[in-house]
Amino acid sequence: MTAAPYNYSYIFKYIIIGDMGVGKSCLLHQFTEKKFMADCPHTIGVEFGTRIMEVHGQKVKLQIWDTAGQERFRAVTRSYYRGAAGALMVYDITRRSTYNHLSSWLTDARNLTNPNTVIILIGNKADLEAQRDVTYEEAKQFAEENGLLFLEASAKTGENVEEAFLEAAKRIYQNIQDGSLDLNAAESGVQHKPSAPQGGRLNTDSQPAKEGCSC
């Protein structure tokens, strides 16, 4: 990464949501560690990861909250939706039931995040084409009808994993540039941290860091 701990201009908060077993934790691990975790345990509550990316020439730190998909944890995980700048909504292309539940996940995301939260739909396990149960075309149509970004990806091979996180970050950054995302709003999910004093506002990320990892 970088030698200086604060060598980034923005912090974006992400959440990863979707049914149990769709590969949310594996996507996070592939993105942060560039490795596939074959025996990915089911998340209990919430887990946490970070990575710094470059978005339109700006260093951006992504704070990613990986939420449990089991119904019994929904009350806990819903509290993490608030203040998310981006949401990755994941289903498994080989299990239609996980696709059928997307409307419920999307309702939660719309109700519990701010109106400018960028939601990207991810069809995971694209490497299992022979076992496909949900077509690319129908998922793409669902995404278009609901104003979502859409990608199919594979946490196993790494296909489109980087792109998924980056595309959401690009959209968030665009929302900042065109003024549709208010950085002064606590629920924006974005903190601005100028690399050098330029008379701008300097928000620390001490609060999110204290929350830490629950894994």
FIZANU-950653 format. One line per field, with one value per residue (C-alpha): chain; residue number from 0; x, y negated, z; residue in one letter. Coordinates in Angstrom, 2 decimals. Layout:
residues N
timar <- A / ...
dogu <- NUM / ...
X <- X / ...
Y <- Y / ...
Z <- Z / ...
vexmi <- a / ...
//
This chain:
residues 215
timar <- A / A / A / A / A / A / A / A / A / A / A / A / A / A / A / A / A / A / A / A / A / A / A / A / A / A / A / A / A / A / A / A / A / A / A / A / A / A / A / A / A / A / A / A / A / A / A / A / A / A / A / A / A / A / A / A / A / A / A / A / A / A / A / A / A / A / A / A / A / A / A / A / A / A / A / A / A / A / A / A / A / A / A / A / A / A / A / A / A / A / A / A / A / A / A / A / A / A / A / A / A / A / A / A / A / A / A / A / A / A / A / A / A / A / A / A / A / A / A / A / A / A / A / A / A / A / A / A / A / A / A / A / A / A / A / A / A / A / A / A / A / A / A / A / A / A / A / A / A / A / A / A / A / A / A / A / A / A / A / A / A / A / A / A / A / A / A / A / A / A / A / A / A / A / A / A / A / A / A / A / A / A / A / A / A / A / A / A / A / A / A / A / A / A / A / A / A / A / A / A / A / A / A / A / A / A / A / A / A / A / A / A / A / A / A
dogu <- 0 / 1 / 2 / 3 / 4 / 5 / 6 / 7 / 8 / 9 / 10 / 11 / 12 / 13 / 14 / 15 / 16 / 17 / 18 / 19 / 20 / 21 / 22 / 23 / 24 / 25 / 26 / 27 / 28 / 29 / 30 / 31 / 32 / 33 / 34 / 35 / 36 / 37 / 38 / 39 / 40 / 41 / 42 / 43 / 44 / 45 / 46 / 47 / 48 / 49 / 50 / 51 / 52 / 53 / 54 / 55 / 56 / 57 / 58 / 59 / 60 / 61 / 62 / 63 / 64 / 65 / 66 / 67 / 68 / 69 / 70 / 71 / 72 / 73 / 74 / 75 / 76 / 77 / 78 / 79 / 80 / 81 / 82 / 83 / 84 / 85 / 86 / 87 / 88 / 89 / 90 / 91 / 92 / 93 / 94 / 95 / 96 / 97 / 98 / 99 / 100 / 101 / 102 / 103 / 104 / 105 / 106 / 107 / 108 / 109 / 110 / 111 / 112 / 113 / 114 / 115 / 116 / 117 / 118 / 119 / 120 / 121 / 122 / 123 / 124 / 125 / 126 / 127 / 128 / 129 / 130 / 131 / 132 / 133 / 134 / 135 / 136 / 137 / 138 / 139 / 140 / 141 / 142 / 143 / 144 / 145 / 146 / 147 / 148 / 149 / 150 / 151 / 152 / 153 / 154 / 155 / 156 / 157 / 158 / 159 / 160 / 161 / 162 / 163 / 164 / 165 / 166 / 167 / 168 / 169 / 170 / 171 / 172 / 173 / 174 / 175 / 176 / 177 / 178 / 179 / 180 / 181 / 182 / 183 / 184 / 185 / 186 / 187 / 188 / 189 / 190 / 191 / 192 / 193 / 194 / 195 / 196 / 197 / 198 / 199 / 200 / 201 / 202 / 203 / 204 / 205 / 206 / 207 / 208 / 209 / 210 / 211 / 212 / 213 / 214
X <- 0.00 / 1.32 / 3.91 / 1.88 / -1.27 / -3.30 / -2.15 / -5.66 / -8.17 / -11.48 / -12.99 / -15.97 / -18.06 / -19.33 / -21.64 / -21.97 / -25.44 / -27.21 / -28.28 / -26.10 / -23.63 / -23.55 / -19.86 / -19.92 / -16.97 / -15.06 / -15.53 / -14.23 / -11.25 / -10.44 / -10.59 / -8.52 / -6.09 / -6.18 / -6.71 / -9.59 / -10.68 / -12.00 / -13.47 / -15.10 / -16.99 / -20.42 / -20.19 / -21.58 / -22.90 / -20.49 / -16.87 / -14.67 / -11.99 / -10.21 / -8.25 / -6.96 / -7.73 / -7.12 / -10.30 / -9.93 / -6.47 / -7.57 / -6.55 / -9.69 / -9.83 / -12.71 / -14.10 / -16.10 / -18.60 / -19.44 / -22.85 / -24.25 / -26.93 / -28.84 / -32.23 / -31.44 / -28.70 / -30.76 / -31.62 / -27.89 / -26.71 / -29.39 / -27.69 / -24.65 / -26.62 / -26.84 / -24.12 / -23.10 / -21.90 / -21.94 / -23.73 / -22.73 / -25.83 / -24.74 / -26.53 / -25.28 / -25.83 / -26.21 / -28.98 / -32.17 / -33.49 / -30.71 / -31.75 / -35.44 / -34.61 / -32.96 / -36.13 / -36.13 / -32.47 / -33.01 / -35.96 / -33.76 / -30.98 / -33.32 / -35.02 / -31.93 / -29.32 / -29.39 / -30.99 / -27.57 / -26.12 / -24.67 / -25.95 / -24.23 / -25.71 / -23.16 / -23.85 / -21.14 / -19.69 / -19.47 / -16.84 / -19.64 / -21.19 / -22.26 / -24.40 / -25.94 / -29.52 / -29.95 / -29.27 / -27.11 / -29.89 / -32.60 / -30.28 / -29.19 / -32.86 / -33.56 / -30.60 / -31.73 / -35.31 / -34.04 / -31.28 / -28.43 / -24.97 / -24.48 / -21.59 / -21.10 / -17.98 / -16.07 / -14.54 / -12.67 / -10.91 / -11.00 / -12.93 / -14.58 / -14.03 / -11.76 / -14.11 / -17.15 / -15.63 / -14.06 / -17.22 / -19.15 / -16.33 / -16.30 / -20.04 / -19.71 / -16.85 / -18.94 / -21.78 / -19.33 / -18.09 / -21.55 / -22.76 / -25.47 / -23.65 / -23.40 / -20.15 / -21.46 / -24.29 / -23.42 / -25.20 / -23.31 / -20.88 / -17.98 / -15.29 / -12.92 / -9.36 / -7.08 / -3.55 / -2.13 / -3.71 / -5.40 / -7.96 / -10.45 / -12.34 / -10.41 / -12.46 / -10.67 / -11.62 / -11.08 / -14.69 / -15.02 / -11.61 / -12.66 / -15.57 / -12.98 / -13.36 / -15.76 / -14.27
Y <- 0.00 / -3.40 / -4.38 / -7.26 / -6.14 / -9.15 / -9.32 / -9.47 / -12.21 / -10.48 / -7.68 / -5.84 / -3.53 / -0.38 / 2.40 / 5.83 / 7.37 / 10.48 / 14.00 / 16.38 / 18.33 / 16.05 / 15.29 / 11.85 / 12.57 / 14.23 / 11.14 / 8.94 / 11.24 / 11.39 / 7.58 / 6.80 / 9.76 / 10.75 / 14.36 / 16.82 / 18.21 / 21.67 / 22.46 / 19.10 / 19.34 / 17.75 / 14.26 / 13.83 / 10.28 / 8.04 / 8.23 / 5.40 / 4.74 / 1.74 / 0.94 / -2.23 / -2.67 / -5.41 / -6.96 / -9.65 / -10.51 / -10.68 / -8.18 / -6.80 / -4.55 / -2.08 / -0.97 / 2.16 / 3.76 / 7.36 / 8.23 / 11.64 / 12.94 / 15.01 / 13.68 / 13.94 / 11.32 / 8.84 / 6.67 / 6.31 / 5.77 / 3.20 / 0.73 / 0.74 / -0.44 / -3.99 / -6.23 / -3.89 / -5.64 / -2.39 / 0.95 / 4.16 / 6.35 / 9.91 / 12.99 / 16.39 / 17.01 / 20.75 / 20.33 / 18.68 / 18.30 / 15.79 / 13.80 / 13.96 / 12.38 / 9.31 / 7.20 / 7.64 / 6.68 / 3.69 / 2.51 / 2.57 / 0.73 / -1.96 / -2.46 / -2.44 / -4.29 / -7.82 / -8.60 / -9.03 / -5.70 / -3.94 / -0.36 / 2.14 / 5.57 / 8.37 / 11.84 / 13.88 / 17.30 / 16.43 / 19.19 / 21.78 / 21.13 / 24.77 / 24.49 / 21.12 / 20.70 / 16.95 / 15.45 / 12.37 / 10.71 / 10.97 / 9.70 / 6.83 / 5.95 / 6.02 / 3.68 / 1.28 / 1.19 / 0.30 / -2.12 / 0.14 / 0.73 / 4.40 / 6.83 / 10.56 / 11.52 / 14.45 / 14.30 / 17.49 / 16.26 / 12.56 / 11.72 / 8.27 / 8.11 / 5.08 / 3.54 / 3.91 / 1.91 / -0.59 / -1.25 / -2.05 / -4.33 / -6.16 / -6.81 / -8.06 / -10.35 / -11.67 / -12.41 / -14.43 / -16.37 / -17.26 / -18.30 / -15.66 / -14.19 / -16.56 / -15.88 / -17.86 / -15.37 / -12.76 / -10.04 / -10.68 / -7.84 / -9.99 / -11.82 / -14.27 / -14.16 / -16.54 / -15.20 / -18.62 / -21.67 / -23.71 / -25.56 / -22.74 / -20.82 / -18.00 / -15.15 / -12.41 / -8.78 / -8.01 / -7.08 / -4.38 / -3.01 / -2.57 / -0.40 / 2.02 / 5.56 / 7.97 / 11.02
Z <- 0.00 / 0.95 / 3.52 / 4.92 / 6.79 / 5.63 / 2.02 / 0.57 / -0.19 / 0.54 / 2.58 / 1.07 / 3.19 / 1.42 / 2.54 / 0.94 / 1.15 / -0.13 / 0.83 / 2.82 / 0.70 / -2.35 / -1.75 / -0.12 / 2.19 / -0.66 / -2.82 / -0.01 / 0.56 / -3.15 / -3.34 / -0.23 / -0.28 / -3.97 / -2.90 / -3.10 / 0.26 / -0.62 / 2.80 / 3.44 / 6.77 / 7.02 / 8.46 / 11.95 / 12.20 / 10.31 / 9.12 / 7.93 / 5.33 / 3.79 / 0.67 / -0.98 / -4.70 / -7.23 / -8.63 / -11.30 / -10.00 / -6.36 / -3.67 / -2.02 / 1.02 / 0.88 / 4.23 / 3.46 / 5.81 / 4.89 / 6.37 / 7.29 / 4.94 / 7.48 / 8.48 / 12.20 / 11.79 / 9.75 / 12.77 / 13.53 / 9.97 / 9.11 / 11.46 / 9.14 / 6.11 / 7.42 / 6.08 / 3.25 / 0.10 / -1.85 / -1.60 / -3.37 / -3.67 / -4.44 / -5.74 / -6.91 / -10.64 / -9.91 / -7.29 / -8.48 / -4.94 / -4.18 / -7.26 / -6.30 / -2.92 / -4.46 / -4.24 / -0.46 / -0.19 / -2.47 / -0.38 / 2.73 / 0.90 / -0.42 / 2.94 / 5.16 / 3.08 / 1.69 / -1.70 / -3.36 / -2.22 / -5.27 / -5.51 / -7.78 / -8.50 / -8.66 / -10.04 / -8.33 / -9.30 / -12.99 / -13.22 / -12.79 / -16.20 / -16.60 / -13.46 / -14.34 / -13.12 / -13.75 / -17.19 / -17.63 / -19.62 / -16.95 / -14.21 / -16.44 / -17.04 / -13.28 / -12.74 / -15.47 / -14.17 / -10.69 / -11.67 / -10.56 / -11.93 / -12.88 / -13.30 / -13.18 / -11.25 / -9.79 / -6.34 / -7.28 / -10.45 / -9.56 / -12.73 / -12.43 / -8.65 / -8.90 / -11.45 / -9.18 / -6.34 / -8.75 / -10.79 / -7.62 / -6.45 / -9.81 / -9.55 / -5.96 / -6.98 / -9.88 / -7.44 / -5.35 / -8.36 / -9.65 / -6.20 / -5.79 / -2.79 / 0.19 / 2.05 / 5.03 / 5.53 / 8.16 / 6.20 / 2.92 / 3.63 / 2.40 / 4.33 / 2.68 / 3.94 / 1.99 / 1.65 / 2.48 / 4.16 / 1.44 / 3.51 / 3.05 / 5.70 / 7.34 / 8.73 / 10.63 / 10.27 / 13.93 / 14.56 / 11.85 / 12.77 / 16.38 / 15.32 / 14.04 / 12.81 / 14.44 / 12.79
vexmi <- m / t / a / a / p / y / n / y / s / y / i / f / k / y / i / i / i / g / d / m / g / v / g / k / s / c / l / l / h / q / f / t / e / k / k / f / m / a / d / c / p / h / t / i / g / v / e / f / g / t / r / i / m / e / v / h / g / q / k / v / k / l / q / i / w / d / t / a / g / q / e / r / f / r / a / v / t / r / s / y / y / r / g / a / a / g / a / l / m / v / y / d / i / t / r / r / s / t / y / n / h / l / s / s / w / l / t / d / a / r / n / l / t / n / p / n / t / v / i / i / l / i / g / n / k / a / d / l / e / a / q / r / d / v / t / y / e / e / a / k / q / f / a / e / e / n / g / l / l / f / l / e / a / s / a / k / t / g / e / n / v / e / e / a / f / l / e / a / a / k / r / i / y / q / n / i / q / d / g / s / l / d / l / n / a / a / e / s / g / v / q / h / k / p / s / a / p / q / g / g / r / l / n / t / d / s / q / p / a / k / e / g / c / s / c
//
